Structure formats: C-alpha cells, structure tokens
Amino acid sequence: MPKGTRTTPDPVVLSIGGSVLLTGEGDRAYVEDLAGRLLRLGQQLPLLVTTGGGRTAREYIRLGRELGLTEVELDEIGIEVTRLHARLLAGRVGPPCPARPPATVVEAILELRNASPVILGGTEPGHTTDGVAALLAVRSRAARVVNATDVDGVYERDPRVDPTARRIERLHWKEFRAMVHAATTTDAGQNFLFDRLGADLLARAGISLRVVNGRDLPNLEAAVVGERFQGSQVDP
Ligand code: UTP
C-alpha cells in the first residue's frame, strides 16, 4: 500500500430482531451490553444497525387487523414500533450514534459518513427491517449482513416441530432463497429467519449473510467483525 493511503474497512450491517431485543427476561443487562459493544464496534468499522419490532409490533398489528386497518396501515404501525426500538438502543449507545433513527436508507448511509454506529428501524411498507438491512448493505457495498435472531442458525427443518433437525452451517443463496420464499407471505407482521426482499437483494448482489443467536453477544461480535462464529452462513 502506498505510504499515506488510508483504507477504511467495508461497512457491516447488523439486523437485530425485535424478539431478541425485548424478551421480558434480562433485557436491561442485554441492551446495556449490546449498546457497549455497538459503540466499540462502530469505532472499528462503519456499522449500520436495524432493530425489529418483535412481539410488540405483532400485537399492534394483530389488533389493527381485527379493527379492519389495511395492510399498508399495519405495516406503518410496525415501522413505528421498530423506530421506537431503534431510539431505545441508540439512546443507550449515545454519541456519536444519532439519537433520532434515520427515516430512509439513503439518510442512514449519509449519516454513516459522520457517525458509526447508525441505528434505524423500518423505512416503508412492504418488507421488514431485514429488507432494510439488505438495502443498506447493497447501497453501502457492505462486506456482510449479520442477522441476530432468536434461533442459532438455519435448520434443515423447523427445529421446534422436528427436534432432530440439524443446523446447516453453510449454504448457498439459491437454497436459502427457496426456504425463505416457501415459508413467508407478504402480509404485515410476517416472521421468518429473513425476509423475501432481503434475501432476493442480497442474493443478487452476492453479499453473504450470517445468521446468529442475537442473545449470545461474544458470538454476535465475532460474526460482525468477520471472525469464526457459531451459526449459519449464506454465500453466493
Ligand atoms: P420487523 O422488522 O420487526 O419484522 O417489522 P418481523 O419479521 O416481525 O421481525 P422480528 O420478529 O422483529 O425479528 C415488523 C413489521 O413492521 C412492518 C412489517 O409489517 C413488519 O412485519 N415493517 C417493518 C414495514 O412495513 N417496513 C419496514 O421497513 C419495517
């Protein structure tokens, strides 16, 4: 490398499921630990983080559906909850992380020029915060996306239905996309390992996805920085 040339690491995008952030058990200690790590990681590399809406979003969406709201209105309610979670986490991380979650992918990437980590919730109706994470990754030319979820990887079959199902440590986008498309609908409040739009975008861009248990923070950190980790990796 020529003398004086500065290299910045490629950005990393982390999608944290709402069901990981708020479980009702040990949430305060978890969010404190997570926030401390995000602050430190954000100094090492440009870090974009999305937060999901979890159970809270699903409860509002269920009630809204019973009240006859449209799917778009339900998505918008979901987005508000994801932003609430982004504010909570960003508030604990503190400066330089912006306290107000950016409302769009473009705004988040612009913020990343001056601040890291940048934490946001949803953006527009029709996908989930995994879709936002994928859009951020494609636009920022990220090295990888890490999906922090409430299971510890991709299983050959649903392990809650079949306890003998094994975790798949490495798989290709073609296989994973087929799994995502088979398991999800486009309705508000859908919930699977990763959303359709996100899987399609990352597959097309050839960006890897790591799926980890979000409550295991040392492992999550290893996945973010590109070290060996426990979970599943989806590759082009
Ligand atoms: P989530 O990203 O939380 O989806 O958004 P999820 O699949 O329920 O994920 P977990 O459980 O947190 O891991 C909640 C809902 O908000 C709407 C969708 O209806 C989504 O299901 N949403 C979210 C959008 O419409 N657009 C967005 O950009 C984000």
Residues whose N, C-alpha, C, O or C-beta is under 5 A from the ligand:
A	BS01	UTP	G17 G18 S19 G52 G53 G54 A57 L74 D75 E76 G78 I79 G122 T123 E124 P125 G126 H127 T128 T129 D130 V132 D187 A188 G189 Q190 N191 F192
